Amino acid sequence: MLEFMNKSVTEENIKMLMELENRQAVFQDLDGRVGVIEFDAVFEQFIECFSTTPEDTLNYEDVS
């Protein structure tokens, strides 16, 4: 991913990717600037639309 965005593969950049939290993503604008953005969905449909959770885990029921 770093190479795709023309970013150096450094410990700092790898750490940034590994520490992304839910609703966060790496974004590159039209000028090539890269940064972390946080997605705050107003509607449940937006959350479902942009979900990267595999479908087989969406209906997971905790039985503990």
MORALIN-V938083 format. One line per field, one symbol per residue. phi: phi as a letter, one per 20 degrees, with the letter a starting at -180 (. if undefined). burial: # if it has 24 or more other C-alpha atoms within 12 Angstrom, else .. A space follows every 50 residues. Layout:
BEGIN
phi->???
burial->???
END
This chain:
BEGIN
phi->.ffgeldfedgffffgffefdgmdbeccefenfcaeddedfedgfffffe fdfggfdfefdfdf
burial->................#........#........................ ..............
END
